[in-house]
Amino acid sequence: MATGSSGSKLWLVNIADISASQPLDAARFEFLLSLLPQHERNAVTRFVQQKDRERALMSRIMQRKLVSDVLGIDFASAIIGRTRLVRNRLSAAAACDGMR
């Protein structure tokens, strides 16, 4: 993770590198999936191709990790919603509750 002078963060994950060095077997995939709330698990598993499922899983885990690190909200408590245009948004209630 790199932090810019404006406080912005840039995270890059090469799924191909992860898959090549440590294949995401069924047990690891299920463990990582279990870290997400049920509605996000459903969104990940709706993909047909395993590579698409892995990308979706990594994306959602990274979003939660970023919210947790930057805002100090517990990983499991963050409520990340999606707008009609499928843009991510953090619930204001979750942000206030998680920072207490």
MITOR-573994 format. One record per residue: residue in three letters; x, y, z of N, C-alpha, C in turn; residue number from 1. Coordinates in steps of 0.02 Angstrom, whole numbers. Layout:
BEGIN
r code = ALA	nx = X	ny = Y	nz = Z	cax = X	cay = Y	caz = Z	cx = X	cy = Y	cz = Z	pos = NUM;
...
This chain:
BEGIN
r code = MET	nx = 42	ny = -58	nz = 0	cax = 0	cay = 0	caz = 0	cx = 45	cy = 61	cz = 0	pos = 1;
r code = ALA	nx = 27	ny = 109	nz = -42	cax = 65	cay = 172	caz = -45	cx = 20	cy = 228	cz = -22	pos = 2;
r code = THR	nx = 48	ny = 276	nz = 15	cax = 10	cay = 334	caz = 38	cx = 39	cy = 396	cz = 5	pos = 3;
r code = GLY	nx = -5	ny = 434	nz = -27	cax = 16	cay = 495	caz = -60	cx = 19	cy = 552	cz = -11	pos = 4;
r code = SER	nx = 45	ny = 609	nz = -34	cax = 52	cay = 667	caz = 9	cx = -16	cy = 695	cz = 30	pos = 5;
r code = SER	nx = -68	ny = 682	nz = -10	cax = -135	cay = 707	caz = 7	cx = -171	cy = 661	cz = 55	pos = 6;
r code = GLY	nx = -139	ny = 607	nz = 75	cax = -171	cay = 559	caz = 119	cx = -208	cy = 505	cz = 81	pos = 7;
r code = SER	nx = -207	ny = 508	nz = 15	cax = -241	cay = 457	caz = -24	cx = -201	cy = 392	cz = -22	pos = 8;
r code = LYS	nx = -235	ny = 337	nz = -31	cax = -203	cay = 271	caz = -28	cx = -215	cy = 235	cz = -94	pos = 9;
r code = LEU	nx = -165	ny = 198	nz = -115	cax = -170	cay = 158	caz = -175	cx = -150	cy = 87	cz = -158	pos = 10;
r code = TRP	nx = -195	ny = 40	nz = -169	cax = -180	cay = -30	caz = -156	cx = -186	cy = -67	cz = -222	pos = 11;
r code = LEU	nx = -139	ny = -110	nz = -235	cax = -140	cay = -151	caz = -295	cx = -133	cy = -223	cz = -275	pos = 12;
r code = VAL	nx = -173	ny = -266	nz = -304	cax = -169	cay = -337	caz = -291	cx = -168	cy = -371	cz = -359	pos = 13;
r code = ASN	nx = -118	ny = -412	nz = -370	cax = -115	cay = -450	caz = -432	cx = -141	cy = -520	cz = -416	pos = 14;
r code = ILE	nx = -203	ny = -532	nz = -437	cax = -235	cay = -596	caz = -423	cx = -195	cy = -653	cz = -454	pos = 15;
r code = ALA	nx = -165	ny = -642	nz = -512	cax = -126	cay = -694	caz = -544	cx = -67	cy = -715	cz = -500	pos = 16;
r code = ASP	nx = -34	ny = -666	nz = -468	cax = 22	cay = -682	caz = -424	cx = -1	cy = -722	cz = -363	pos = 17;
r code = ILE	nx = -58	ny = -703	nz = -336	cax = -84	cay = -739	caz = -277	cx = -101	cy = -811	cz = -297	pos = 18;
r code = SER	nx = -135	ny = -819	nz = -353	cax = -155	cay = -885	caz = -375	cx = -95	cy = -929	cz = -391	pos = 19;
r code = ALA	nx = -42	ny = -898	nz = -419	cax = 17	cay = -937	caz = -438	cx = 58	cy = -958	cz = -377	pos = 20;
r code = SER	nx = 67	ny = -912	nz = -330	cax = 109	cay = -927	caz = -272	cx = 73	cy = -967	cz = -219	pos = 21;
r code = GLN	nx = 11	ny = -951	nz = -207	cax = -29	cay = -987	caz = -158	cx = -100	cy = -996	cz = -186	pos = 22;
r code = PRO	nx = -111	ny = -1050	nz = -221	cax = -177	cay = -1059	caz = -251	cx = -233	cy = -1052	cz = -200	pos = 23;
r code = LEU	nx = -286	ny = -1020	nz = -220	cax = -343	cay = -1009	caz = -176	cx = -387	cy = -1071	cz = -179	pos = 24;
r code = ASP	nx = -369	ny = -1121	nz = -139	cax = -407	cay = -1183	caz = -140	cx = -475	cy = -1171	cz = -107	pos = 25;
r code = ALA	nx = -518	ny = -1220	nz = -111	cax = -586	cay = -1214	caz = -86	cx = -589	cy = -1195	cz = -12	pos = 26;
r code = ALA	nx = -546	ny = -1224	nz = 28	cax = -546	cay = -1209	caz = 100	cx = -527	cy = -1137	cz = 114	pos = 27;
r code = ARG	nx = -475	ny = -1113	nz = 80	cax = -454	cay = -1042	caz = 90	cx = -507	cy = -994	cz = 65	pos = 28;
r code = PHE	nx = -536	ny = -1010	nz = 7	cax = -588	cay = -968	caz = -21	cx = -647	cy = -963	cz = 28	pos = 29;
r code = GLU	nx = -668	ny = -1020	nz = 55	cax = -725	cay = -1021	caz = 102	cx = -708	cy = -983	cz = 166	pos = 30;
r code = PHE	nx = -646	ny = -989	nz = 190	cax = -626	cay = -952	caz = 250	cx = -630	cy = -876	cz = 237	pos = 31;
r code = LEU	nx = -602	ny = -854	nz = 182	cax = -604	cay = -782	caz = 166	cx = -675	cy = -759	cz = 155	pos = 32;
r code = LEU	nx = -715	ny = -799	nz = 123	cax = -785	cay = -782	caz = 111	cx = -823	cy = -776	cz = 177	pos = 33;
r code = SER	nx = -805	ny = -816	nz = 226	cax = -838	cay = -815	caz = 291	cx = -826	cy = -749	cz = 329	pos = 34;
r code = LEU	nx = -776	ny = -711	nz = 309	cax = -762	cay = -647	caz = 341	cx = -812	cy = -592	cz = 321	pos = 35;
r code = LEU	nx = -850	ny = -606	nz = 269	cax = -899	cay = -557	caz = 243	cx = -969	cy = -571	cz = 269	pos = 36;
r code = PRO	nx = -1011	ny = -519	nz = 274	cax = -1081	cay = -531	caz = 292	cx = -1117	cy = -570	cz = 236	pos = 37;
r code = GLN	nx = -1172	ny = -601	nz = 253	cax = -1206	cay = -646	caz = 206	cx = -1224	cy = -613	cz = 140	pos = 38;
r code = HIS	nx = -1249	ny = -551	nz = 141	cax = -1268	cay = -520	caz = 77	cx = -1208	cy = -509	cz = 31	pos = 39;
r code = GLU	nx = -1149	ny = -498	nz = 60	cax = -1090	cay = -490	caz = 18	cx = -1065	cy = -558	cz = -6	pos = 40;
r code = ARG	nx = -1073	ny = -610	nz = 35	cax = -1056	cay = -678	caz = 12	cx = -1097	cy = -696	cz = -49	pos = 41;
r code = ASN	nx = -1162	ny = -681	nz = -45	cax = -1206	cay = -696	caz = -102	cx = -1184	cy = -660	cz = -165	pos = 42;
r code = ALA	nx = -1163	ny = -597	nz = -157	cax = -1140	cay = -558	caz = -215	cx = -1077	cy = -587	cz = -245	pos = 43;
r code = VAL	nx = -1034	ny = -615	nz = -204	cax = -971	cay = -645	caz = -228	cx = -986	cy = -711	cz = -264	pos = 44;
r code = THR	nx = -1028	ny = -752	nz = -234	cax = -1039	cay = -819	caz = -261	cx = -1086	cy = -821	cz = -321	pos = 45;
r code = ARG	nx = -1116	ny = -765	nz = -337	cax = -1161	cay = -764	caz = -396	cx = -1122	cy = -768	cz = -461	pos = 46;
r code = PHE	nx = -1057	ny = -755	nz = -459	cax = -1016	cay = -760	caz = -519	cx = -1007	cy = -833	cz = -538	pos = 47;
r code = VAL	nx = -1007	ny = -846	nz = -603	cax = -1000	cay = -915	caz = -627	cx = -927	cy = -936	cz = -628	pos = 48;
r code = GLN	nx = -884	ny = -895	nz = -654	cax = -813	cay = -912	caz = -660	cx = -777	cy = -902	cz = -593	pos = 49;
r code = GLN	nx = -735	ny = -950	nz = -575	cax = -699	cay = -946	caz = -512	cx = -654	cy = -885	cz = -508	pos = 50;
r code = LYS	nx = -622	ny = -866	nz = -563	cax = -578	cay = -807	caz = -563	cx = -618	cy = -744	cz = -547	pos = 51;
r code = ASP	nx = -680	ny = -740	nz = -572	cax = -723	cay = -682	caz = -558	cx = -743	cy = -682	cz = -484	pos = 52;
r code = ARG	nx = -755	ny = -740	nz = -456	cax = -772	cay = -746	caz = -385	cx = -712	cy = -723	cz = -342	pos = 53;
r code = GLU	nx = -652	ny = -744	nz = -361	cax = -593	cay = -724	caz = -324	cx = -582	cy = -648	cz = -327	pos = 54;
r code = ARG	nx = -592	ny = -619	nz = -386	cax = -586	cay = -545	caz = -393	cx = -636	cy = -509	cz = -349	pos = 55;
r code = ALA	nx = -698	ny = -532	nz = -351	cax = -751	cay = -501	caz = -311	cx = -735	cy = -507	cz = -236	pos = 56;
r code = LEU	nx = -711	ny = -566	nz = -216	cax = -694	cay = -577	caz = -146	cx = -637	cy = -531	cz = -124	pos = 57;
r code = MET	nx = -585	ny = -527	nz = -163	cax = -528	cay = -484	caz = -146	cx = -549	cy = -411	cz = -144	pos = 58;
r code = SER	nx = -591	ny = -390	nz = -190	cax = -615	cay = -321	caz = -192	cx = -652	cy = -303	cz = -127	pos = 59;
r code = ARG	nx = -697	ny = -346	nz = -107	cax = -737	cay = -332	caz = -47	cx = -695	cy = -335	cz = 17	pos = 60;
r code = ILE	nx = -648	ny = -381	nz = 20	cax = -604	cay = -385	caz = 78	cx = -560	cy = -322	cz = 81	pos = 61;
r code = MET	nx = -533	ny = -301	nz = 24	cax = -491	cay = -241	caz = 24	cx = -530	cy = -179	cz = 44	pos = 62;
r code = GLN	nx = -592	ny = -173	nz = 22	cax = -634	cay = -115	caz = 41	cx = -642	cy = -113	cz = 117	pos = 63;
r code = ARG	nx = -658	ny = -170	nz = 146	cax = -668	cay = -173	caz = 219	cx = -603	cy = -158	cz = 256	pos = 64;
r code = LYS	nx = -547	ny = -184	nz = 231	cax = -482	cay = -172	caz = 263	cx = -465	cy = -98	cz = 261	pos = 65;
r code = LEU	nx = -477	ny = -66	nz = 204	cax = -463	cay = 5	caz = 197	cx = -505	cy = 46	cz = 246	pos = 66;
r code = VAL	nx = -569	ny = 32	nz = 249	cax = -614	cay = 67	caz = 296	cx = -590	cy = 56	cz = 367	pos = 67;
r code = SER	nx = -572	ny = -4	nz = 383	cax = -548	cay = -21	caz = 450	cx = -484	cy = 18	cz = 467	pos = 68;
r code = ASP	nx = -436	ny = 18	nz = 422	cax = -372	cay = 51	caz = 434	cx = -378	cy = 127	cz = 437	pos = 69;
r code = VAL	nx = -414	ny = 156	nz = 389	cax = -416	cay = 229	caz = 383	cx = -464	cy = 260	cz = 433	pos = 70;
r code = LEU	nx = -522	ny = 231	nz = 442	cax = -572	cay = 261	caz = 486	cx = -575	cy = 230	cz = 555	pos = 71;
r code = GLY	nx = -539	ny = 177	nz = 566	cax = -539	cay = 145	caz = 631	cx = -603	cy = 108	cz = 646	pos = 72;
r code = ILE	nx = -639	ny = 88	nz = 594	cax = -701	cay = 50	caz = 603	cx = -683	cy = -24	cz = 602	pos = 73;
r code = ASP	nx = -713	ny = -63	nz = 647	cax = -702	cay = -134	caz = 649	cx = -719	cy = -166	cz = 582	pos = 74;
r code = PHE	nx = -675	ny = -210	nz = 558	cax = -682	cay = -243	caz = 493	cx = -753	cy = -272	cz = 485	pos = 75;
r code = ALA	nx = -777	ny = -307	nz = 534	cax = -842	cay = -341	caz = 529	cx = -901	cy = -293	cz = 537	pos = 76;
r code = SER	nx = -889	ny = -234	nz = 567	cax = -944	cay = -187	caz = 580	cx = -957	cy = -140	cz = 522	pos = 77;
r code = ALA	nx = -911	ny = -134	nz = 476	cax = -919	cay = -87	caz = 420	cx = -978	cy = -109	cz = 377	pos = 78;
r code = ILE	nx = -1021	ny = -62	nz = 361	cax = -1077	cay = -75	caz = 317	cx = -1064	cy = -38	cz = 252	pos = 79;
r code = ILE	nx = -1042	ny = -76	nz = 202	cax = -1027	cay = -47	caz = 137	cx = -1084	cy = -64	cz = 90	pos = 80;
r code = GLY	nx = -1121	ny = -13	nz = 71	cax = -1178	cay = -23	caz = 28	cx = -1160	cy = -9	cz = -44	pos = 81;
r code = ARG	nx = -1207	ny = -19	nz = -88	cax = -1199	cay = -5	caz = -158	cx = -1256	cy = 39	cz = -181	pos = 82;
r code = THR	nx = -1241	ny = 90	nz = -221	cax = -1293	cay = 133	caz = -247	cx = -1326	cy = 98	cz = -306	pos = 83;
r code = ARG	nx = -1377	ny = 130	nz = -335	cax = -1410	cay = 100	caz = -394	cx = -1361	cy = 90	cz = -451	pos = 84;
r code = LEU	nx = -1310	ny = 133	nz = -454	cax = -1260	cay = 128	caz = -507	cx = -1201	cy = 84	cz = -486	pos = 85;
r code = VAL	nx = -1210	ny = 46	nz = -432	cax = -1162	cay = -1	caz = -404	cx = -1097	cy = 33	cz = -383	pos = 86;
r code = ARG	nx = -1104	ny = 94	nz = -359	cax = -1046	cay = 128	caz = -329	cx = -1047	cy = 113	cz = -254	pos = 87;
r code = ASN	nx = -989	ny = 106	nz = -226	cax = -984	cay = 89	caz = -155	cx = -997	cy = 150	cz = -112	pos = 88;
r code = ARG	nx = -1027	ny = 138	nz = -54	cax = -1037	cay = 192	caz = -5	cx = -1035	cy = 161	cz = 64	pos = 89;
r code = LEU	nx = -1008	ny = 199	nz = 111	cax = -1004	cay = 177	caz = 180	cx = -1063	cy = 206	cz = 217	pos = 90;
r code = SER	nx = -1099	ny = 165	nz = 253	cax = -1155	cay = 187	caz = 292	cx = -1132	cy = 236	cz = 346	pos = 91;
r code = ALA	nx = -1166	ny = 294	nz = 350	cax = -1147	cay = 344	caz = 400	cx = -1156	cy = 317	cz = 470	pos = 92;
r code = ALA	nx = -1208	ny = 278	nz = 481	cax = -1219	cay = 249	caz = 548	cx = -1162	cy = 202	cz = 567	pos = 93;
r code = ALA	nx = -1139	ny = 163	nz = 519	cax = -1084	cay = 117	caz = 533	cx = -1021	cy = 157	cz = 549	pos = 94;
r code = ALA	nx = -1011	ny = 212	nz = 514	cax = -951	cay = 253	caz = 525	cx = -953	cy = 282	cz = 595	pos = 95;
r code = CYS	nx = -1011	ny = 307	nz = 616	cax = -1016	cay = 337	caz = 683	cx = -1010	cy = 284	cz = 738	pos = 96;
r code = ASP	nx = -1043	ny = 227	nz = 729	cax = -1041	cay = 174	caz = 780	cx = -971	cy = 144	cz = 785	pos = 97;
r code = GLY	nx = -938	ny = 135	nz = 729	cax = -874	cay = 103	caz = 729	cx = -818	cy = 145	cz = 757	pos = 98;
r code = MET	nx = -827	ny = 211	nz = 759	cax = -774	cay = 255	caz = 782	cx = -780	cy = 272	cz = 856	pos = 99;
r code = ARG	nx = -830	ny = 246	nz = 888	cax = -838	cay = 260	caz = 960	cx = -792	cy = 221	cz = 1002	pos = 100;
